[in-house]
Amino acid sequence: MVQRSEVNPETWAVMAGRGAESAGAPLNVPLVSASNFQLGSERSYSRDDATPTWEAFEELLGGLEGGEAVAFASGMGAAAAVFDLLPVGAKVVLGDDCYQAVSGLAAAGAERGRWRVERVRIEDTARWIESAADADLVWLESPSNPLLRVADLAAICAAPRSADALVVIDSTFATPLVQRPLELGADLVMHSATKYLGGHSDLLLGAVVSSAPERAHQLRERRTLAGATPGVLEAFLAVRGMRTLPLRLQRATASATDLAERLAQHSAVEVVRYPGFGAVVSFDVQGGAAPADAVCDSVRIIRHATCLGGVESTMERRAGIPGQTHLPPGLLRLSVGCEHPDDLWRDLQQALAP
């Protein structure tokens, strides 16, 4: 069998997670929708022992990230399992701009005295390094959601910390095709596979990839005890989606780069944020919330929706979501899909017109 180290990521995305290589075997691991298995082998009950369909997804993602992947029912199921590894009274260092549900999870635990939370600006590398010294968990999104700030992951992952401390990078926006945090020294990489990995807006799935097998074992124990197990259909769809991830991301990134440049020249746009990679662009509409809402209501090709990472382009005003008070009121987050960039630009032009 070909090993991950022998091939490029694009090839691994196509070939991994195929199951047994034997005459007559299916090219894809099928939907194994079983809760129970015949006793007498290592597999007896799916919540405890997983299914071949989950394992195909974990093999594919783990190889791309260079670690051992554990699948969960959703991205937040994955995040909650990581937080559950913390001791009572732990110190959590969290970016000032991150997914609002993760912020909510951290805040809820702090209110109960489960842990204490310190927020750090994404670009403040010196503060991250200082805070990591006595932290139990360093949780960082890069690029951040939705301000698209980029952290110095190499410096932060290399910062001195205690032996039990965890550095976790939410790499949902970047995907393993853009950055591989485990190679920089991170302990865990988290993905909402609902987004780019699945890529078709038709599943909920999350995953954590570990650099250490014993930590992956701990996460599987949390998954079993909490029941945060992935659906077999969702895992199957995620594998199918990841087969085309390199192609989708290449097309969407080229279009995002083009649209970011055009938006920067538009008179109705105040600020454009684009880190130079990936397929998410955020921009501020002149006049604030009301004009930004009008843009969302006026697009005809771009879908007015909250999620991202699909083949279709989506856009929403993020400050309209409760708890996003740190955001400019007119900020729109645009997830660029696989449509022709000229069609997307014409759609934005007509929506931004006075």
C-alpha positions as CSV (number, residue, x, y, z in Angstrom):
1,M,0.0,0.0,0.0
2,V,1.2,3.5,-0.9
3,Q,2.2,5.6,2.2
4,R,1.3,9.2,2.7
5,S,4.9,10.3,2.6
6,E,5.3,8.9,-0.9
7,V,2.7,11.1,-2.6
8,N,1.5,14.7,-2.8
9,P,-1.6,15.9,-0.9
10,E,-3.7,16.1,-4.1
11,T,-3.0,12.4,-4.7
12,W,-3.7,11.4,-1.1
13,A,-7.0,13.2,-1.3
14,V,-8.0,10.9,-4.2
15,M,-6.5,7.6,-3.1
16,A,-6.8,7.4,0.7
17,G,-9.7,5.8,2.6
18,R,-10.5,3.3,-0.1
19,G,-10.6,0.2,2.1
20,A,-9.3,-3.2,1.2
21,E,-7.3,-3.6,-2.0
22,S,-8.5,-7.0,-3.2
23,A,-10.2,-8.4,-6.2
24,G,-13.8,-7.5,-6.3
25,A,-13.7,-5.0,-3.5
26,P,-15.6,-1.7,-4.0
27,L,-13.4,1.3,-4.9
28,N,-15.1,3.3,-2.1
29,V,-15.8,2.2,1.5
30,P,-19.6,1.8,1.5
31,L,-22.1,3.2,3.9
32,V,-21.9,0.8,6.9
33,S,-25.1,1.8,8.7
34,A,-24.7,-0.6,11.6
35,S,-24.9,0.0,15.3
36,N,-24.1,-3.6,16.2
37,F,-21.6,-6.1,14.8
38,Q,-21.3,-9.8,15.0
39,L,-19.4,-10.6,18.2
40,G,-16.1,-12.4,18.1
41,S,-14.0,-9.6,16.6
42,E,-12.5,-6.3,17.7
43,R,-15.7,-4.5,16.5
44,S,-18.9,-4.9,18.5
45,Y,-20.8,-1.7,18.9
46,S,-20.3,1.4,16.7
47,R,-20.3,4.0,19.5
48,D,-17.4,2.2,21.1
49,D,-15.6,0.8,18.1
50,A,-16.5,3.1,15.1
51,T,-17.5,1.9,11.7
52,P,-15.5,1.4,8.5
53,T,-17.1,4.5,7.0
54,W,-15.9,6.7,9.9
55,E,-12.5,5.2,9.6
56,A,-12.2,6.0,5.9
57,F,-12.7,9.7,6.7
58,E,-10.2,9.6,9.6
59,E,-7.6,7.9,7.4
60,L,-8.0,10.4,4.7
61,L,-7.9,13.5,6.9
62,G,-5.2,12.1,9.3
63,G,-2.9,11.6,6.4
64,L,-3.4,15.1,5.0
65,E,-2.6,16.6,8.4
66,G,0.2,14.3,9.3
67,G,-1.5,12.8,12.5
68,E,-4.3,10.7,13.8
69,A,-7.8,11.9,13.2
70,V,-10.9,11.5,15.3
71,A,-14.3,12.3,13.8
72,F,-17.1,13.9,15.7
73,A,-20.8,14.6,15.0
74,S,-20.0,18.3,14.4
75,G,-17.2,20.9,14.7
76,M,-18.6,22.0,18.0
77,G,-18.7,18.3,19.2
78,A,-15.0,18.2,18.3
79,A,-14.3,21.5,20.2
80,A,-16.2,20.4,23.2
81,A,-14.2,17.1,23.4
82,V,-10.9,19.1,23.5
83,F,-12.2,21.4,26.2
84,D,-13.3,18.4,28.2
85,L,-9.6,17.3,28.4
86,L,-8.9,20.3,30.7
87,P,-8.5,20.1,34.4
88,V,-10.8,22.2,36.7
89,G,-9.3,25.7,37.0
90,A,-7.4,25.5,33.8
91,K,-6.2,28.6,32.0
92,V,-7.5,28.9,28.5
93,V,-5.9,31.4,26.1
94,L,-8.3,32.3,23.2
95,G,-8.1,34.6,20.3
96,D,-10.0,37.9,20.4
97,D,-11.6,37.0,17.0
98,C,-12.9,33.5,16.7
99,Y,-16.0,31.4,15.9
100,Q,-18.8,32.7,18.1
101,A,-19.8,29.2,19.3
102,V,-16.3,28.5,20.6
103,S,-16.3,31.8,22.3
104,G,-19.7,30.8,23.9
105,L,-18.3,27.4,25.0
106,A,-15.3,29.1,26.6
107,A,-17.5,31.7,28.3
108,A,-20.0,29.2,29.6
109,G,-17.2,27.1,31.3
110,A,-15.7,30.3,32.8
111,E,-19.1,31.3,34.3
112,R,-19.3,27.9,36.0
113,G,-15.7,28.1,37.3
114,R,-14.6,25.3,35.1
115,W,-11.7,27.3,33.7
116,R,-10.6,30.9,33.3
117,V,-10.2,32.6,29.9
118,E,-7.7,35.1,28.6
119,R,-8.3,36.7,25.2
120,V,-5.4,37.7,23.0
121,R,-5.3,39.7,19.8
122,I,-4.5,37.3,16.9
123,E,-1.5,39.2,15.7
124,D,0.1,39.9,19.1
125,T,2.7,37.1,18.9
126,A,4.6,38.3,22.0
127,R,1.5,38.2,24.1
128,W,0.6,34.7,22.8
129,I,4.1,33.4,23.7
130,E,3.9,35.0,27.2
131,S,0.4,33.7,27.9
132,A,1.3,30.2,26.7
133,A,3.9,29.8,29.4
134,D,1.4,28.9,32.1
135,A,-1.6,28.0,30.0
136,D,-3.4,24.6,29.9
137,L,-5.0,25.3,26.5
138,V,-4.0,27.7,23.7
139,W,-6.8,27.8,21.2
140,L,-6.2,29.8,18.0
141,E,-7.9,30.3,14.7
142,S,-5.8,31.3,11.8
143,P,-7.1,32.9,9.6
144,S,-9.6,34.1,12.2
145,N,-13.3,34.2,11.7
146,P,-14.5,36.6,10.3
147,L,-11.7,39.3,10.5
148,L,-9.3,37.0,8.7
149,R,-6.4,37.9,10.9
150,V,-3.3,35.6,10.5
151,A,-1.2,34.4,13.5
152,D,2.5,33.6,13.6
153,L,1.7,29.9,14.1
154,A,5.4,28.8,14.0
155,A,6.4,31.1,16.8
156,I,3.3,30.4,18.9
157,C,3.5,26.6,18.5
158,A,7.2,26.8,19.4
159,A,6.6,28.8,22.6
160,P,7.7,27.2,25.9
161,R,4.8,25.6,27.8
162,S,4.2,23.0,30.3
163,A,4.3,19.3,29.4
164,D,0.5,18.9,29.7
165,A,-0.5,22.1,27.9
166,L,-2.3,21.8,24.6
167,V,-1.9,24.1,21.6
168,V,-4.9,23.7,19.3
169,I,-5.2,25.3,15.9
170,D,-8.7,25.6,14.3
171,S,-7.6,25.3,10.7
172,T,-11.1,25.1,9.1
173,F,-10.5,28.1,6.9
174,A,-7.1,27.1,5.7
175,T,-7.6,23.3,5.3
176,P,-4.6,21.0,5.4
177,L,-3.8,22.0,1.8
178,V,-2.7,25.5,3.0
179,Q,-1.2,24.9,6.4
180,R,-0.2,21.9,8.6
181,P,0.0,23.0,12.2
182,L,1.2,19.7,13.6
183,E,4.4,20.1,11.6
184,L,4.9,23.5,13.4
185,G,4.6,21.9,16.8
186,A,0.8,22.2,17.5
187,D,-0.7,19.4,19.6
188,L,-4.1,19.2,17.9
189,V,-5.7,20.5,14.7
190,M,-9.5,21.0,14.7
191,H,-11.7,21.1,11.6
192,S,-15.4,21.8,11.1
193,A,-15.7,19.3,8.2
194,T,-19.1,20.8,7.6
195,K,-17.2,23.5,5.6
196,Y,-14.4,23.0,3.1
197,L,-13.7,19.3,3.7
198,G,-17.3,18.3,3.0
199,G,-17.6,21.1,0.5
200,H,-21.2,20.8,-0.5
201,S,-23.3,22.2,2.3
202,D,-25.0,18.8,3.0
203,L,-23.5,17.5,6.2
204,L,-22.5,18.3,9.8
205,L,-19.2,16.8,10.9
206,G,-16.1,17.7,12.9
207,A,-12.7,16.3,13.5
208,V,-9.6,16.7,15.7
209,V,-6.2,15.5,14.4
210,S,-3.6,14.7,17.0
211,S,0.2,14.4,16.8
212,A,0.2,11.8,19.6
213,P,-1.7,8.5,19.5
214,E,-2.4,8.5,23.2
215,R,-4.2,11.9,22.9
216,A,-6.2,10.6,20.0
217,H,-7.2,7.7,22.3
218,Q,-8.4,10.2,24.9
219,L,-10.5,12.0,22.4
220,R,-12.1,8.8,21.2
221,E,-13.0,8.1,24.9
222,R,-14.6,11.5,25.1
223,R,-16.5,10.8,21.9
224,T,-17.7,7.5,23.2
225,L,-18.8,8.8,26.6
226,A,-20.5,11.9,25.2
227,G,-22.1,10.1,22.3
228,A,-20.7,12.7,19.9
229,T,-20.4,10.2,17.1
230,P,-20.5,11.1,13.4
231,G,-23.4,9.9,11.3
232,V,-22.4,7.2,8.7
233,L,-23.9,9.2,5.8
234,E,-22.1,12.3,6.9
235,A,-18.7,10.5,7.0
236,F,-19.4,9.0,3.6
237,L,-20.3,12.4,2.1
238,A,-17.2,14.0,3.7
239,V,-14.9,11.4,2.1
240,R,-16.5,12.0,-1.3
241,G,-16.2,15.8,-0.8
242,M,-12.6,15.6,0.1
243,R,-11.8,13.8,-3.2
244,T,-12.3,17.2,-5.0
245,L,-11.0,19.4,-2.2
246,P,-7.8,20.4,-4.1
247,L,-9.7,21.3,-7.2
248,R,-12.4,23.2,-5.3
249,L,-10.0,25.1,-3.2
250,Q,-7.8,26.0,-6.2
251,R,-10.7,27.4,-8.1
252,A,-12.3,29.2,-5.1
253,T,-9.0,30.7,-4.0
254,A,-8.3,32.2,-7.5
255,S,-11.8,33.7,-7.6
256,A,-11.5,35.1,-4.0
257,T,-8.2,36.8,-4.9
258,D,-9.8,38.3,-8.0
259,L,-12.9,39.5,-6.1
260,A,-10.9,40.9,-3.2
261,E,-8.9,43.1,-5.7
262,R,-12.1,44.3,-7.4
263,L,-13.9,45.0,-4.1
264,A,-11.0,47.1,-2.9
265,Q,-11.6,49.5,-5.9
266,H,-15.4,49.8,-5.3
267,S,-16.7,53.1,-4.0
268,A,-19.3,51.4,-1.7
269,V,-16.7,49.3,0.1
270,E,-14.7,50.8,3.0
271,V,-12.3,47.9,3.9
272,V,-11.4,44.6,2.3
273,R,-9.8,41.8,4.3
274,Y,-8.1,38.9,2.5
275,P,-5.0,37.1,3.8
276,G,-3.8,36.2,0.4
277,F,-4.9,32.6,0.6
278,G,-8.0,30.6,1.0
279,A,-11.5,31.4,-0.3
280,V,-13.0,33.7,2.4
281,V,-13.1,37.5,1.9
282,S,-14.6,39.9,4.4
283,F,-15.4,43.5,3.5
284,D,-17.1,46.5,5.2
285,V,-19.9,48.2,3.3
286,Q,-20.1,52.0,3.4
287,G,-22.9,53.2,5.8
288,G,-22.9,50.2,8.2
289,A,-25.6,47.7,8.9
290,A,-28.5,48.8,6.8
291,P,-26.6,49.0,3.5
292,A,-24.9,45.8,4.2
293,D,-28.2,44.0,4.9
294,A,-29.5,45.5,1.6
295,V,-26.5,43.9,-0.2
296,C,-27.3,40.5,1.2
297,D,-31.0,40.9,0.2
298,S,-30.0,41.9,-3.4
299,V,-27.6,39.2,-4.5
300,R,-28.9,36.8,-7.0
301,I,-26.1,34.2,-7.5
302,I,-24.4,34.5,-4.1
303,R,-26.6,32.8,-1.5
304,H,-27.5,34.7,1.7
305,A,-26.6,32.0,4.2
306,T,-24.6,31.6,7.3
307,C,-22.3,28.7,6.5
308,L,-19.2,28.6,4.2
309,G,-16.8,26.4,2.3
310,G,-19.3,25.0,-0.2
311,V,-19.2,24.9,-4.0
312,E,-21.8,27.7,-3.9
313,S,-20.8,31.2,-2.8
314,T,-22.5,32.5,0.4
315,M,-22.5,35.8,2.3
316,E,-23.9,37.2,5.5
317,R,-23.5,40.2,7.8
318,R,-21.7,38.7,10.8
319,A,-22.4,41.5,13.2
320,G,-26.1,40.6,12.9
321,I,-25.4,37.5,14.9
322,P,-25.7,37.9,18.7
323,G,-22.5,38.2,20.6
324,Q,-20.4,39.6,17.7
325,T,-20.1,43.1,19.2
326,H,-16.4,43.4,18.3
327,L,-17.2,43.4,14.6
328,P,-17.9,46.4,12.4
329,P,-21.7,46.6,11.8
330,G,-21.3,46.6,8.0
331,L,-18.9,43.7,7.7
332,L,-19.9,41.0,5.2
333,R,-18.2,37.6,5.2
334,L,-18.1,36.2,1.6
335,S,-17.3,32.6,1.1
336,V,-16.3,32.3,-2.5
337,G,-17.4,29.1,-4.3
338,C,-16.8,27.6,-7.7
339,E,-18.9,29.8,-9.9
340,H,-17.3,31.9,-12.6
341,P,-15.7,34.9,-11.0
342,D,-17.1,37.3,-13.6
343,D,-20.6,36.2,-12.7
344,L,-19.9,36.7,-9.0
345,W,-18.5,40.1,-9.6
346,R,-21.5,41.2,-11.7
347,D,-23.7,40.0,-8.8
348,L,-21.8,42.0,-6.3
349,Q,-21.8,45.1,-8.5
350,Q,-25.5,45.1,-8.9
351,A,-26.0,44.5,-5.2
352,L,-23.6,47.3,-4.1
353,A,-25.2,49.8,-6.6
354,P,-26.9,52.7,-4.9
